[in-house]
Amino acid sequence: MPSTELKTRATTVRLPSDVYDEARSTLASRGSSASLNELFVEAISAYLHQQRRTQIDSEFAGMALDMDYQQLCSELAAEFDASDADLAHVL
């Protein structure tokens, strides 16, 4: 049976003292059983997710300025105008 454990890698991180202290304090004040490692994994994962979203949003924003793409969208929308109008009457 395949293992469901995530593969991990050990690394060393140097943090400013105030960041480390605040992270420890936050975990303690929440009464969290989460470790500092779990906090780091969660924070880095959230950051990477946001970076991917920003990249995707940036690519979509570029589409708004692409005149060839805008022309294609207009042509496709026009092709569906009749069927959209028919559907509107049914509903």
C-alpha positions as CSV (number, residue, x, y, z in Angstrom):
1,M,0.0,0.0,0.0
2,P,1.4,3.4,-0.9
3,S,2.4,5.8,1.8
4,T,0.2,8.8,2.3
5,E,2.8,10.8,4.1
6,L,4.1,13.9,2.5
7,K,7.7,14.0,1.6
8,T,9.5,16.7,3.5
9,R,12.9,18.4,3.4
10,A,14.7,19.8,6.4
11,T,16.1,23.3,6.1
12,T,17.4,26.0,8.4
13,V,15.7,29.4,8.5
14,R,17.0,32.5,10.1
15,L,14.3,34.8,11.4
16,P,14.5,38.2,13.0
17,S,14.1,37.8,16.7
18,D,10.9,39.9,16.8
19,V,9.3,37.7,14.1
20,Y,10.3,34.5,15.9
21,D,9.0,35.8,19.2
22,E,5.7,37.0,17.8
23,A,5.2,33.7,16.1
24,R,5.8,31.8,19.3
25,S,3.7,34.1,21.3
26,T,0.8,33.9,18.8
27,L,0.8,30.1,18.9
28,A,0.9,30.2,22.7
29,S,-1.8,32.7,23.1
30,R,-4.1,30.7,20.8
31,G,-3.5,27.7,22.9
32,S,-2.7,26.0,19.6
33,S,-1.1,22.6,19.5
34,A,0.4,23.6,16.2
35,S,4.1,23.7,16.0
36,L,6.2,26.5,14.7
37,N,7.0,24.3,11.8
38,E,3.3,23.9,11.0
39,L,2.9,27.7,11.2
40,F,5.7,28.1,8.7
41,V,4.3,25.5,6.3
42,E,0.8,27.1,6.5
43,A,2.2,30.6,6.0
44,I,4.5,29.7,3.1
45,S,1.7,27.7,1.4
46,A,-0.7,30.6,1.7
47,Y,2.0,33.0,0.3
48,L,2.7,30.6,-2.7
49,H,-1.0,30.3,-3.4
50,Q,-1.4,34.1,-3.4
51,Q,1.6,34.4,-5.8
52,R,0.0,31.9,-8.2
53,R,-3.3,33.8,-8.0
54,T,-1.5,37.0,-8.7
55,Q,0.2,35.5,-11.7
56,I,-3.1,34.2,-13.1
57,D,-4.8,37.5,-12.6
58,S,-2.0,39.3,-14.3
59,E,-2.3,37.0,-17.4
60,F,-6.1,37.6,-17.5
61,A,-5.5,41.4,-17.2
62,G,-3.3,41.2,-20.3
63,M,-6.2,39.6,-22.2
64,A,-8.2,42.8,-21.7
65,L,-5.5,44.7,-23.7
66,D,-5.2,42.1,-26.5
67,M,-7.2,43.5,-29.4
68,D,-7.0,40.2,-31.3
69,Y,-8.5,38.4,-28.3
70,Q,-11.2,41.0,-27.8
71,Q,-12.2,40.7,-31.5
72,L,-12.4,36.9,-31.2
73,C,-14.6,37.3,-28.1
74,S,-16.9,39.7,-29.9
75,E,-17.2,37.4,-32.9
76,L,-18.0,34.4,-30.6
77,A,-20.6,36.3,-28.7
78,A,-22.3,37.4,-31.9
79,E,-22.5,33.8,-33.0
80,F,-24.4,32.9,-29.9
81,D,-26.8,36.0,-29.9
82,A,-29.6,34.1,-31.7
83,S,-29.5,31.0,-29.5
84,D,-29.2,33.2,-26.4
85,A,-32.3,35.1,-27.4
86,D,-34.2,31.9,-28.1
87,L,-33.3,30.6,-24.6
88,A,-34.3,33.9,-23.0
89,H,-37.8,33.4,-24.4
90,V,-38.1,29.8,-23.1
91,L,-37.1,30.8,-19.6
